Amino acid sequence: MKNLFAYFALCLTVVFGLAVSSCGENLCKDAACGTHGTCNETDGACVCETGYQVNSKGACDSVSREKFLATYSVVDITTGGQFNYTSTIASSANGIEKVIINNYAGYGAGTAQLAVPATVELNKLTVPAQTISFNNQSFVIGATSATLIGNTFTLNYTVTIDGGTPETGVATYTKQ
């Protein structure tokens, strides 16, 4: 009976010792993830809320879409030729990660411009498939995405108007 008790005590000591020794350093102890982030206890990295990214200090305080908000010179190569126009990307009220691309695919003039909603995550701009009514026509926008590199990104897009032949284009946006 004494041996059984000693064996049981030894097992408890080993199990407790392993449990204590497996408790590593608290990787989140000194993490400063900002007001829009939390620390991942597995690796100590900051995980940002949707629409935010880490700033130069590692805190989730930078709004991802801010880098896209600008006026762009666009060179658009389509099956119909090359077209040059100006487009703006503005904030959307539908979420911190949402933007509006105005004069999408060069459709519009003055204040009447095709406005296409998109989403920003880090350096990636994503246009979901959608149908938009503009100038008494139905525009079917194909899904696409692009990555901002420096001041430039390129969208490979498809637009179909009122069920007609799809127009494809490669539009290169450069910040003015």
FIKOLKOL-684592 format. One record per atom (N, C-alpha, C, O): residue in three letters; atom name; x, y, z. Coordinates in steps of 0.05 Angstrom, whole numbers, plus 5000, padded with zeros to 4 digits. Atoms other than C-alpha are relative to their C-alpha. Last residue first. Layout:
BEGIN
REC  aa  at  east  north  up
REC  ALA  CA  X  Y  Z;
...
END
This chain:
BEGIN
REC  aa  at  east  north  up
REC  GLN  N  4991  4974  5010;
REC  GLN  CA  4954  6233  3818;
REC  GLN  C  5015  5015  5021;
REC  GLN  O  5024  5038  5016;
REC  LYS  N  5007  4977  4984;
REC  LYS  CA  4951  6161  3841;
REC  LYS  C  5011  5026  4987;
REC  LYS  O  5034  5026  4978;
REC  THR  N  4977  4987  4988;
REC  THR  CA  4959  6111  3785;
REC  THR  C  4992  5025  5015;
REC  THR  O  4978  5042  5003;
REC  TYR  N  5006  4976  4984;
REC  TYR  CA  4903  6063  3765;
REC  TYR  C  5026  5010  5012;
REC  TYR  O  5041  4994  5025;
REC  THR  N  4978  4994  4981;
REC  THR  CA  4917  6012  3710;
REC  THR  C  4995  5027  5012;
REC  THR  O  4994  5047  4999;
REC  ALA  N  4997  4972  4992;
REC  ALA  CA  4853  5987  3678;
REC  ALA  C  5022  5003  5020;
REC  ALA  O  5021  4991  5042;
REC  VAL  N  4978  5000  4981;
REC  VAL  CA  4854  5921  3640;
REC  VAL  C  5005  5029  5006;
REC  VAL  O  5017  5044  4990;
REC  GLY  N  4979  4980  5001;
REC  GLY  CA  4788  5914  3604;
REC  GLY  C  5021  4995  5021;
REC  GLY  O  5017  4980  5040;
REC  THR  N  4978  5006  4981;
REC  THR  CA  4732  5867  3587;
REC  THR  C  5021  5022  4997;
REC  THR  O  5024  5033  4975;
REC  GLU  N  4977  4984  5007;
REC  GLU  CA  4665  5887  3557;
REC  GLU  C  5022  4993  5021;
REC  GLU  O  5017  4994  5045;
REC  PRO  N  4982  4991  4978;
REC  PRO  CA  4611  5834  3561;
REC  PRO  C  5024  5015  4989;
REC  PRO  O  5037  5007  4969;
REC  THR  N  4974  5014  5001;
REC  THR  CA  4564  5832  3501;
REC  THR  C  5018  5011  5023;
REC  THR  O  5021  5035  5026;
REC  GLY  N  4986  5000  5025;
REC  GLY  CA  4494  5857  3519;
REC  GLY  C  5026  4984  5002;
REC  GLY  O  5029  4967  5019;
REC  GLY  N  5000  5027  5011;
REC  GLY  CA  4450  5839  3578;
REC  GLY  C  5015  4998  4974;
REC  GLY  O  5014  4977  4960;
REC  ASP  N  5026  5009  5009;
REC  ASP  CA  4434  5911  3594;
REC  ASP  C  5000  4974  4985;
REC  ASP  O  4987  4970  4965;
REC  ILE  N  5022  4980  4998;
REC  ILE  CA  4507  5930  3601;
REC  ILE  C  4975  4990  4987;
REC  ILE  O  4975  4982  4964;
REC  THR  N  5020  5006  5020;
REC  THR  CA  4560  5878  3616;
REC  THR  C  4976  5019  5005;
REC  THR  O  4966  5022  5027;
REC  VAL  N  5024  4985  4997;
REC  VAL  CA  4624  5899  3651;
REC  VAL  C  4981  4992  4978;
REC  VAL  O  4988  4992  4955;
REC  THR  N  5021  5006  5019;
REC  THR  CA  4685  5855  3661;
REC  THR  C  4975  5016  5007;
REC  THR  O  4966  5016  5030;
REC  TYR  N  5029  4999  4994;
REC  TYR  CA  4748  5876  3697;
REC  TYR  C  4983  4991  4977;
REC  TYR  O  4992  4989  4954;
REC  ASN  N  5010  5014  5024;
REC  ASN  CA  4823  5863  3702;
REC  ASN  C  4970  4997  5004;
REC  ASN  O  4961  4982  5021;
REC  LEU  N  5025  5016  4998;
REC  LEU  CA  4841  5916  3754;
REC  LEU  C  4995  4987  4972;
REC  LEU  O  4993  5001  4952;
REC  THR  N  5013  5006  5025;
REC  THR  CA  4912  5943  3760;
REC  THR  C  4976  4981  5004;
REC  THR  O  4978  4961  5018;
REC  PHE  N  5012  5027  5000;
REC  PHE  CA  4942  5978  3820;
REC  PHE  C  4986  4996  4973;
REC  PHE  O  4980  5016  4959;
REC  THR  N  5013  5011  5024;
REC  THR  CA  4990  6037  3827;
REC  THR  C  4987  4973  5006;
REC  THR  O  4997  4957  5022;
REC  ASN  N  5023  4983  5006;
REC  ASN  CA  5017  6085  3880;
REC  ASN  C  4983  4989  4977;
REC  ASN  O  4966  5003  4966;
REC  GLY  N  4992  4972  5002;
REC  GLY  CA  5067  6037  3912;
REC  GLY  C  4975  5017  4997;
REC  GLY  O  4958  5018  5014;
REC  ILE  N  4971  5001  4997;
REC  ILE  CA  5039  5968  3898;
REC  ILE  C  5010  5029  4995;
REC  ILE  O  5008  5039  4973;
REC  LEU  N  4986  4974  5002;
REC  LEU  CA  4964  5966  3911;
REC  LEU  C  5030  4996  5004;
REC  LEU  O  5038  4986  5025;
REC  THR  N  4982  4994  4977;
REC  THR  CA  4938  5895  3899;
REC  THR  C  5014  5027  4994;
REC  THR  O  5025  5031  4973;
REC  ALA  N  4974  4989  5008;
REC  ALA  CA  4878  5882  3853;
REC  ALA  C  5016  5006  5026;
REC  ALA  O  5004  5010  5047;
REC  SER  N  4985  4989  4978;
REC  SER  CA  4812  5845  3855;
REC  SER  C  5027  5010  4990;
REC  SER  O  5036  5002  4968;
REC  THR  N  4971  4997  5006;
REC  THR  CA  4757  5824  3808;
REC  THR  C  5014  5010  5025;
REC  THR  O  5001  5019  5045;
REC  ALA  N  4982  4999  4976;
REC  ALA  CA  4684  5803  3809;
REC  ALA  C  5029  5002  4991;
REC  ALA  O  5037  4989  4971;
REC  GLY  N  4987  5025  4993;
REC  GLY  CA  4645  5819  3746;
REC  GLY  C  5018  5003  5024;
REC  GLY  O  5030  5025  5028;
REC  ILE  N  4971  4997  4995;
REC  ILE  CA  4601  5881  3744;
REC  ILE  C  5010  4973  5009;
REC  ILE  O  5000  4960  5027;
REC  VAL  N  4992  5024  4985;
REC  VAL  CA  4532  5875  3713;
REC  VAL  C  5030  5001  5001;
REC  VAL  O  5044  5000  4981;
REC  PHE  N  4972  5007  5003;
REC  PHE  CA  4509  5945  3693;
REC  PHE  C  5006  4975  5017;
REC  PHE  O  5004  4977  5042;
REC  SER  N  4991  5020  4980;
REC  SER  CA  4435  5955  3684;
REC  SER  C  5028  4992  4993;
REC  SER  O  5034  4981  4972;
REC  GLN  N  4989  5024  5011;
REC  GLN  CA  4416  6019  3647;
REC  GLN  C  5008  4982  5023;
REC  GLN  O  5013  4991  5045;
REC  ASN  N  5022  5016  5011;
REC  ASN  CA  4373  6079  3664;
REC  ASN  C  5009  4974  4986;
REC  ASN  O  4996  4964  4968;
REC  ASN  N  5010  4987  5024;
REC  ASN  CA  4435  6122  3674;
REC  ASN  C  4979  4983  4985;
REC  ASN  O  4980  4980  4961;
REC  PHE  N  4987  4974  5005;
REC  PHE  CA  4463  6074  3725;
REC  PHE  C  4991  5010  4973;
REC  PHE  O  4991  4996  4953;
REC  SER  N  5016  4983  5018;
REC  SER  CA  4431  6013  3758;
REC  SER  C  5014  5027  4997;
REC  SER  O  5019  5040  5017;
REC  ILE  N  5004  4972  4992;
REC  ILE  CA  4484  5968  3789;
REC  ILE  C  4983  5014  4979;
REC  ILE  O  4988  5011  4955;
REC  THR  N  5016  4986  5021;
REC  THR  CA  4489  5892  3788;
REC  THR  C  4993  5028  5010;
REC  THR  O  4983  5031  5032;
REC  GLN  N  5024  4985  4992;
REC  GLN  CA  4543  5858  3829;
REC  GLN  C  4987  5012  4976;
REC  GLN  O  4998  5014  4954;
REC  ALA  N  5019  5001  5022;
REC  ALA  CA  4603  5812  3829;
REC  ALA  C  4975  5014  5009;
REC  ALA  O  4965  5009  5032;
REC  PRO  N  5017  5024  5002;
REC  PRO  CA  4649  5835  3885;
REC  PRO  C  4982  5001  4975;
REC  PRO  O  4977  5022  4964;
REC  VAL  N  5026  4992  5011;
REC  VAL  CA  4704  5886  3874;
REC  VAL  C  4984  4975  4998;
REC  VAL  O  4991  4957  4982;
REC  THR  N  5016  5021  5011;
REC  THR  CA  4764  5871  3919;
REC  THR  C  4973  5012  4991;
REC  THR  O  4959  5024  5007;
REC  LEU  N  5026  4989  5007;
REC  LEU  CA  4821  5919  3934;
REC  LEU  C  4984  4979  4986;
REC  LEU  O  4993  4967  4967;
REC  LYS  N  5017  5013  5020;
REC  LYS  CA  4881  5888  3968;
REC  LYS  C  4973  5013  4997;
REC  LYS  O  4959  5018  5017;
REC  ASN  N  4994  4986  5026;
REC  ASN  CA  4935  5927  4005;
REC  ASN  C  4983  4989  4977;
REC  ASN  O  4989  4995  4954;
REC  LEU  N  4971  4994  5002;
REC  LEU  CA  4909  5910  4076;
REC  LEU  C  5005  5015  4973;
REC  LEU  O  4995  5037  4970;
REC  GLU  N  4987  5014  4979;
REC  GLU  CA  4837  5889  4063;
REC  GLU  C  5030  5002  4996;
REC  GLU  O  5041  4991  4977;
REC  VAL  N  4971  5000  4997;
REC  VAL  CA  4796  5937  4022;
REC  VAL  C  5008  4983  5024;
REC  VAL  O  4997  4986  5046;
REC  THR  N  4990  5005  4973;
REC  THR  CA  4725  5925  3998;
REC  THR  C  5031  5001  5000;
REC  THR  O  5043  4991  4981;
REC  ALA  N  4978  5020  4998;
REC  ALA  CA  4690  5951  3936;
REC  ALA  C  5008  4999  5029;
REC  ALA  O  5000  5014  5046;
REC  PRO  N  4990  5007  4973;
REC  PRO  CA  4627  5989  3917;
REC  PRO  C  5022  4979  4999;
REC  PRO  O  5021  4961  4982;
REC  VAL  N  4999  5029  4994;
REC  VAL  CA  4621  6013  3844;
REC  VAL  C  5011  4996  5028;
REC  VAL  O  5034  5004  5034;
REC  ALA  N  4987  5003  4974;
REC  ALA  CA  4600  6084  3826;
REC  ALA  C  4997  4971  5009;
REC  ALA  O  4975  4961  5013;
REC  LEU  N  5005  5027  4990;
REC  LEU  CA  4586  6095  3752;
REC  LEU  C  5015  4996  5026;
REC  LEU  O  5040  4997  5026;
REC  GLN  N  4979  5020  5004;
REC  GLN  CA  4593  6170  3745;
REC  GLN  C  4991  4973  5011;
REC  GLN  O  4977  4972  5032;
REC  ALA  N  5014  5026  5006;
REC  ALA  CA  4542  6226  3736;
REC  ALA  C  5021  4979  4993;
REC  ALA  O  5029  4977  4970;
REC  THR  N  5009  5011  4975;
REC  THR  CA  4578  6285  3771;
REC  THR  C  4985  4973  4996;
REC  THR  O  4980  4958  5015;
REC  GLY  N  5009  4980  4980;
REC  GLY  CA  4618  6303  3710;
REC  GLY  C  4992  4986  5026;
REC  GLY  O  5007  4970  5036;
REC  ALA  N  4989  4974  5006;
REC  ALA  CA  4620  6246  3661;
REC  ALA  C  4990  5019  5020;
REC  ALA  O  4967  5018  5028;
REC  GLY  N  5010  4976  4987;
REC  GLY  CA  4608  6173  3669;
REC  GLY  C  5014  5025  4990;
REC  GLY  O  5034  5024  4977;
REC  TYR  N  5028  4994  5005;
REC  TYR  CA  4631  6103  3652;
REC  TYR  C  4991  5024  5017;
REC  TYR  O  4988  5022  5041;
REC  GLY  N  5003  4976  5017;
REC  GLY  CA  4707  6102  3648;
REC  GLY  C  4971  5007  4994;
REC  GLY  O  4966  5024  4977;
REC  ALA  N  4998  5008  5029;
REC  ALA  CA  4712  6030  3672;
REC  ALA  C  4995  5024  4982;
REC  ALA  O  4989  5020  4958;
REC  TYR  N  4990  5028  5005;
REC  TYR  CA  4689  6054  3741;
REC  TYR  C  4999  4994  4970;
REC  TYR  O  4979  4999  4957;
REC  ASN  N  4992  5000  5028;
REC  ASN  CA  4678  6130  3742;
REC  ASN  C  5013  4973  4992;
REC  ASN  O  5032  4972  4977;
REC  ASN  N  5016  4983  5018;
REC  ASN  CA  4676  6128  3818;
REC  ASN  C  5012  5001  4972;
REC  ASN  O  5036  4999  4968;
REC  ILE  N  4984  4993  5024;
REC  ILE  CA  4704  6070  3858;
REC  ILE  C  4982  5016  4981;
REC  ILE  O  4963  5004  4970;
REC  ILE  N  5015  4996  5025;
REC  ILE  CA  4668  6070  3925;
REC  ILE  C  5020  5008  4979;
REC  ILE  O  5034  5027  4982;
REC  VAL  N  4994  4977  5017;
REC  VAL  CA  4703  6043  3988;
REC  VAL  C  4981  5001  4976;
REC  VAL  O  4967  4981  4971;
REC  LYS  N  5014  4996  5025;
REC  LYS  CA  4687  5995  4045;
REC  LYS  C  5008  5026  4986;
REC  LYS  O  5013  5046  4999;
REC  GLU  N  4984  5013  5021;
REC  GLU  CA  4735  5971  4100;
REC  GLU  C  4988  5005  4972;
REC  GLU  O  4999  4994  4953;
REC  ILE  N  4973  4989  4999;
REC  ILE  CA  4709  6019  4154;
REC  ILE  C  5017  4989  4978;
REC  ILE  O  5037  5001  4969;
REC  GLY  N  4980  5014  4983;
REC  GLY  CA  4638  6000  4136;
REC  GLY  C  5027  5011  4997;
REC  GLY  O  5034  5023  4976;
REC  ASN  N  5010  5027  4994;
REC  ASN  CA  4576  6020  4095;
REC  ASN  C  5020  4983  5017;
REC  ASN  O  5015  4960  5022;
REC  ALA  N  5012  5000  4973;
REC  ALA  CA  4590  6095  4097;
REC  ALA  C  4992  4972  5009;
REC  ALA  O  4982  4969  5032;
REC  SER  N  5028  5008  5000;
REC  SER  CA  4637  6087  4038;
REC  SER  C  4990  5001  5029;
REC  SER  O  5005  4996  5047;
REC  SER  N  5011  5016  4978;
REC  SER  CA  4702  6124  4032;
REC  SER  C  4971  4994  4996;
REC  SER  O  4956  5010  4984;
REC  ALA  N  5010  4986  4976;
REC  ALA  CA  4723  6150  3964;
REC  ALA  C  4991  4980  5021;
REC  ALA  O  4985  4957  5016;
REC  ILE  N  5009  5020  4981;
REC  ILE  CA  4763  6124  3905;
REC  ILE  C  4994  5015  5026;
REC  ILE  O  5011  5029  5036;
REC  THR  N  4994  4995  4972;
REC  THR  CA  4767  6173  3848;
REC  THR  C  4990  4976  5016;
REC  THR  O  4971  4963  5009;
REC  SER  N  5018  5014  4982;
REC  SER  CA  4774  6160  3774;
REC  SER  C  5007  5007  5029;
REC  SER  O  5031  5011  5035;
REC  THR  N  4994  4996  4971;
REC  THR  CA  4805  6201  3718;
REC  THR  C  4978  4985  5016;
REC  THR  O  4955  4985  5009;
REC  TYR  N  5020  4985  4985;
REC  TYR  CA  4805  6179  3645;
REC  TYR  C  5009  5003  5029;
REC  TYR  O  5030  4991  5037;
REC  ASN  N  4988  4987  4977;
REC  ASN  CA  4849  6150  3590;
REC  ASN  C  4978  5016  5014;
REC  ASN  O  4964  5031  5001;
REC  PHE  N  5014  4976  4991;
REC  PHE  CA  4821  6100  3540;
REC  PHE  C  5014  5010  5025;
REC  PHE  O  5023  4995  5042;
REC  GLN  N  4989  4989  4975;
REC  GLN  CA  4858  6049  3498;
REC  GLN  C  4985  5025  5007;
REC  GLN  O  4981  5043  4990;
REC  GLY  N  4977  4982  5002;
REC  GLY  CA  4821  6009  3445;
REC  GLY  C  5009  5008  5028;
REC  GLY  O  5002  4997  5048;
REC  GLY  N  5006  4977  5018;
REC  GLY  CA  4753  5975  3435;
REC  GLY  C  5023  5020  4998;
REC  GLY  O  5020  5040  4984;
REC  THR  N  5002  5011  5027;
REC  THR  CA  4775  5907  3463;
REC  THR  C  4995  5023  4980;
REC  THR  O  5001  5020  4956;
REC  THR  N  5023  5017  5004;
REC  THR  CA  4796  5945  3525;
REC  THR  C  5001  4989  4971;
REC  THR  O  5019  4996  4956;
REC  ILE  N  4998  5013  5025;
REC  ILE  CA  4859  5978  3552;
REC  ILE  C  4978  4980  4997;
REC  ILE  O  4976  4961  5013;
REC  ASP  N  5017  5023  5002;
REC  ASP  CA  4846  6028  3607;
REC  ASP  C  5002  4988  4972;
REC  ASP  O  4995  5001  4952;
REC  VAL  N  4996  5009  5028;
REC  VAL  CA  4898  6078  3629;
REC  VAL  C  4986  4973  4998;
REC  VAL  O  4993  4954  5011;
REC  VAL  N  5005  5028  5008;
REC  VAL  CA  4871  6110  3692;
REC  VAL  C  5007  4997  4971;
REC  VAL  O  4998  5013  4954;
REC  SER  N  4999  5000  5029;
REC  SER  CA  4896  6173  3727;
REC  SER  C  4998  4971  4992;
REC  SER  O  5013  4954  5002;
REC  TYR  N  4982  5017  5016;
REC  TYR  CA  4874  6166  3799;
REC  TYR  C  4999  5008  4971;
REC  TYR  O  4977  5015  4961;
REC  THR  N  5008  4997  5028;
REC  THR  CA  4843  6211  3852;
REC  THR  C  5022  4987  4984;
REC  THR  O  5046  4989  4989;
REC  ALA  N  4985  4981  5016;
REC  ALA  CA  4854  6186  3923;
REC  ALA  C  4986  5004  4973;
REC  ALA  O  4966  4991  4967;
REC  LEU  N  5016  4976  5004;
REC  LEU  CA  4830  6141  3979;
REC  LEU  C  5016  5021  4985;
REC  LEU  O  5034  5034  4997;
REC  PHE  N  5013  5000  5026;
REC  PHE  CA  4868  6076  3969;
REC  PHE  C  4985  5025  4994;
REC  PHE  O  4978  5031  4970;
REC  LYS  N  4979  4999  5020;
REC  LYS  CA  4919  6085  4026;
REC  LYS  C  4988  5000  4972;
REC  LYS  O  5001  5007  4952;
REC  GLU  N  4989  4973  5003;
REC  GLU  CA  4862  6103  4074;
REC  GLU  C  5020  5002  4977;
REC  GLU  O  5021  5022  4962;
REC  ARG  N  5010  4987  5025;
REC  ARG  CA  4827  6036  4061;
REC  ARG  C  5013  5028  4995;
REC  ARG  O  5012  5037  4972;
REC  SER  N  4989  5011  5025;
REC  SER  CA  4870  5999  4112;
REC  SER  C  4992  5015  4975;
REC  SER  O  5008  5019  4957;
REC  VAL  N  5023  5008  5015;
REC  VAL  CA  4854  6044  4172;
REC  VAL  C  5010  4991  4972;
REC  VAL  O  5022  5007  4958;
REC  SER  N  5001  4989  5027;
REC  SER  CA  4917  6045  4214;
REC  SER  C  4976  4989  4985;
REC  SER  O  4971  4965  4985;
REC  ASP  N  5012  4974  5000;
REC  ASP  CA  4910  6035  4290;
REC  ASP  C  4999  5013  4972;
REC  ASP  O  4990  5036  4970;
REC  CYS  N  5021  5000  5020;
REC  CYS  CA  4924  5961  4298;
REC  CYS  C  4985  5027  5000;
REC  CYS  O  4961  5028  5008;
REC  ALA  N  5027  4998  4989;
REC  ALA  CA  4989  5971  4336;
REC  ALA  C  4980  5001  4978;
REC  ALA  O  4986  5012  4956;
REC  GLY  N  5012  5026  4995;
REC  GLY  CA  5056  5945  4310;
REC  GLY  C  4972  5000  5011;
REC  GLY  O  4961  4979  5017;
REC  LYS  N  4994  5008  4973;
REC  LYS  CA  5094  6010  4317;
REC  LYS  C  4988  4973  5008;
REC  LYS  O  4991  4964  5030;
REC  SER  N  4971  5004  4998;
REC  SER  CA  5096  6023  4242;
REC  SER  C  5009  4991  5028;
REC  SER  O  5031  4980  5031;
REC  ASN  N  4984  4977  5008;
REC  ASN  CA  5021  6013  4239;
REC  ASN  C  5030  4994  5004;
REC  ASN  O  5037  4971  5009;
REC  VAL  N  4979  4990  4982;
REC  VAL  CA  4985  5947  4241;
REC  VAL  C  5014  5024  4988;
REC  VAL  O  5019  5025  4964;
REC  GLN  N  4975  5014  5003;
REC  GLN  CA  4922  5940  4199;
REC  GLN  C  5021  5012  5019;
REC  GLN  O  5017  5034  5029;
REC  TYR  N  4976  4989  4988;
REC  TYR  CA  4850  5959  4205;
REC  TYR  C  5024  4983  4995;
REC  TYR  O  5022  4959  4988;
REC  GLY  N  4997  4973  5008;
REC  GLY  CA  4787  5947  4164;
REC  GLY  C  5025  5014  5011;
REC  GLY  O  5031  5037  5004;
REC  THR  N  5005  4995  5029;
REC  THR  CA  4766  5884  4199;
REC  THR  C  5003  5030  4994;
REC  THR  O  4991  5046  5009;
REC  GLU  N  5028  5001  5007;
REC  GLU  CA  4795  5882  4270;
REC  GLU  C  4998  5005  4970;
REC  GLU  O  5016  5016  4958;
REC  CYS  N  5016  4975  5003;
REC  CYS  CA  4870  5871  4276;
REC  CYS  C  4971  4994  4993;
REC  CYS  O  4964  4974  4980;
REC  VAL  N  5020  5007  5019;
REC  VAL  CA  4907  5811  4304;
REC  VAL  C  4981  5023  4998;
REC  VAL  O  4968  5031  5018;
REC  CYS  N  5025  4985  4998;
REC  CYS  CA  4971  5832  4339;
REC  CYS  C  4982  4991  4977;
REC  CYS  O  4990  4989  4954;
REC  ALA  N  5005  4981  5021;
REC  ALA  CA  5025  5778  4342;
REC  ALA  C  4973  5014  5004;
REC  ALA  O  4954  5002  5015;
REC  GLY  N  4995  4973  4990;
REC  GLY  CA  5045  5745  4407;
REC  GLY  C  4995  5021  4979;
REC  GLY  O  5000  5045  4984;
REC  ASP  N  4975  4989  5011;
REC  ASP  CA  5052  5676  4374;
REC  ASP  C  5006  5029  5009;
REC  ASP  O  5027  5039  5001;
REC  THR  N  4983  5021  5011;
REC  THR  CA  5001  5631  4409;
REC  THR  C  5027  5011  4991;
REC  THR  O  5048  4999  4996;
REC  GLU  N  4984  5011  4979;
REC  GLU  CA  4970  5686  4453;
REC  GLU  C  5019  4978  4990;
REC  GLU  O  5039  4971  5004;
REC  ASN  N  5002  5029  5004;
REC  ASN  CA  4946  5725  4392;
REC  ASN  C  5019  4987  5020;
REC  ASN  O  5043  4989  5018;
REC  CYS  N  4975  5016  5002;
REC  CYS  CA  4942  5796  4418;
REC  CYS  C  4993  4971  4997;
REC  CYS  O  4976  4960  5012;
REC  THR  N  4995  5017  4976;
REC  THR  CA  4881  5838  4404;
REC  THR  C  5024  4983  4994;
REC  THR  O  5032  4979  4972;
REC  GLY  N  4987  5026  5002;
REC  GLY  CA  4870  5896  4357;
REC  GLY  C  5001  4985  5026;
REC  GLY  O  4998  4996  5047;
REC  HIS  N  5014  5017  5020;
REC  HIS  CA  4829  5958  4343;
REC  HIS  C  5014  4974  4996;
REC  HIS  O  5012  4962  4974;
REC  THR  N  5028  5001  4993;
REC  THR  CA  4847  6002  4404;
REC  THR  C  4984  4981  4981;
REC  THR  O  4961  4975  4986;
REC  GLY  N  5017  4977  5006;
REC  GLY  CA  4921  5989  4398;
REC  GLY  C  4971  4995  5006;
REC  GLY  O  4964  4974  5017;
REC  CYS  N  5014  5005  5025;
REC  CYS  CA  4958  5922  4396;
REC  CYS  C  4982  5023  4993;
REC  CYS  O  4968  5021  4972;
REC  ALA  N  5016  4975  5002;
REC  ALA  CA  5009  5941  4449;
REC  ALA  C  4986  4999  4973;
REC  ALA  O  4995  5011  4954;
REC  ALA  N  5011  4993  5026;
REC  ALA  CA  5038  5873  4468;
REC  ALA  C  4983  5025  5002;
REC  ALA  O  4967  5028  5020;
REC  ASP  N  4992  4973  5007;
REC  ASP  CA  5080  5872  4532;
REC  ASP  C  4988  5009  4973;
REC  ASP  O  4997  5029  4962;
REC  LYS  N  4996  4983  4977;
REC  LYS  CA  5049  5811  4565;
REC  LYS  C  5006  5029  4993;
REC  LYS  O  4994  5047  5004;
REC  CYS  N  5016  4976  5003;
REC  CYS  CA  5022  5781  4501;
REC  CYS  C  5005  5020  5022;
REC  CYS  O  4992  5041  5023;
REC  LEU  N  4992  4985  5023;
REC  LEU  CA  5076  5728  4494;
REC  LEU  C  4985  5026  4996;
REC  LEU  O  4994  5043  4981;
REC  ASN  N  5024  4987  5010;
REC  ASN  CA  5065  5703  4565;
REC  ASN  C  5008  5019  4977;
REC  ASN  O  5018  5040  4981;
REC  GLU  N  5001  4971  4996;
REC  GLU  CA  5126  5660  4574;
REC  GLU  C  4974  5010  4988;
REC  GLU  O  4965  5001  4967;
REC  GLY  N  4978  4984  5010;
REC  GLY  CA  5115  5586  4575;
REC  GLY  C  4996  5029  5007;
REC  GLY  O  4978  5037  5023;
REC  CYS  N  5010  4973  5001;
REC  CYS  CA  5069  5543  4617;
REC  CYS  C  5024  5018  4992;
REC  CYS  O  5041  5024  5009;
REC  SER  N  5010  4995  5027;
REC  SER  CA  5096  5475  4597;
REC  SER  C  4988  5028  4998;
REC  SER  O  4983  5038  4976;
REC  SER  N  4978  4995  5018;
REC  SER  CA  5140  5474  4660;
REC  SER  C  4990  5006  4971;
REC  SER  O  5004  5019  4956;
REC  VAL  N  4987  4974  4993;
REC  VAL  CA  5080  5482  4705;
REC  VAL  C  5022  5007  4980;
REC  VAL  O  5024  5030  4971;
REC  ALA  N  5019  4978  5004;
REC  ALA  CA  5040  5427  4672;
REC  ALA  C  5012  5027  5005;
REC  ALA  O  5008  5046  4989;
REC  LEU  N  5003  4996  5029;
REC  LEU  CA  5100  5381  4667;
REC  LEU  C  4981  5023  4994;
REC  LEU  O  4986  5039  4976;
REC  GLY  N  4975  4989  5010;
REC  GLY  CA  5115  5390  4741;
REC  GLY  C  4999  5006  4970;
REC  GLY  O  5009  5026  4961;
REC  PHE  N  5000  4972  4992;
REC  PHE  CA  5043  5378  4760;
REC  PHE  C  5025  5014  4989;
REC  PHE  O  5023  5037  4980;
REC  VAL  N  5021  4987  5015;
REC  VAL  CA  5042  5313  4720;
REC  VAL  C  4999  5030  5007;
REC  VAL  O  4998  5047  4989;
REC  VAL  N  4991  4999  5028;
REC  VAL  CA  5109  5291  4749;
REC  VAL  C  4979  5016  4983;
REC  VAL  O  4986  5033  4968;
REC  THR  N  4977  4981  5002;
REC  THR  CA  5089  5308  4820;
REC  THR  C  5009  5003  4971;
REC  THR  O  5014  5026  4963;
REC  LEU  N  5011  4972  4996;
REC  LEU  CA  5021  5274  4813;
REC  LEU  C  5022  5020  4997;
REC  LEU  O  5018  5041  4985;
REC  CYS  N  5015  4994  5025;
REC  CYS  CA  5055  5211  4785;
REC  CYS  C  4989  5028  5002;
REC  CYS  O  4990  5043  4982;
REC  LEU  N  4980  4995  5020;
REC  LEU  CA  5105  5211  4843;
REC  LEU  C  4986  5008  4974;
REC  LEU  O  4995  5026  4960;
REC  ALA  N  4988  4974  4994;
REC  ALA  CA  5049  5217  4894;
REC  ALA  C  5020  5008  4979;
REC  ALA  O  5022  5031  4970;
REC  PHE  N  5020  4980  5005;
REC  PHE  CA  5012  5159  4862;
REC  PHE  C  5011  5028  5004;
REC  PHE  O  5006  5045  4988;
REC  TYR  N  5002  4999  5029;
REC  TYR  CA  5075  5116  4862;
REC  TYR  C  4980  5021  4991;
REC  TYR  O  4985  5036  4973;
REC  ALA  N  4975  4987  5009;
REC  ALA  CA  5088  5133  4935;
REC  ALA  C  4999  5003  4969;
REC  ALA  O  5006  5023  4958;
REC  PHE  N  5002  4972  4993;
REC  PHE  CA  5016  5115  4952;
REC  PHE  C  5024  5015  4990;
REC  PHE  O  5020  5037  4979;
REC  LEU  N  5021  4989  5017;
REC  LEU  CA  5020  5049  4914;
REC  LEU  C  4997  5030  5005;
REC  LEU  O  4994  5046  4987;
REC  ASN  N  4989  4997  5026;
REC  ASN  CA  5087  5033  4947;
REC  ASN  C  4979  5013  4981;
REC  ASN  O  4986  5029  4963;
REC  LYS  N  4982  4977  4999;
REC  LYS  CA  5058  5047  5016;
REC  LYS  C  5011  5005  4972;
REC  LYS  O  5014  5028  4964;
REC  MET  N  5016  4976  5000;
REC  MET  CA  5000  5000  5000;
REC  MET  C  5017  5025  5000;
REC  MET  O  5011  5045  4987;
END
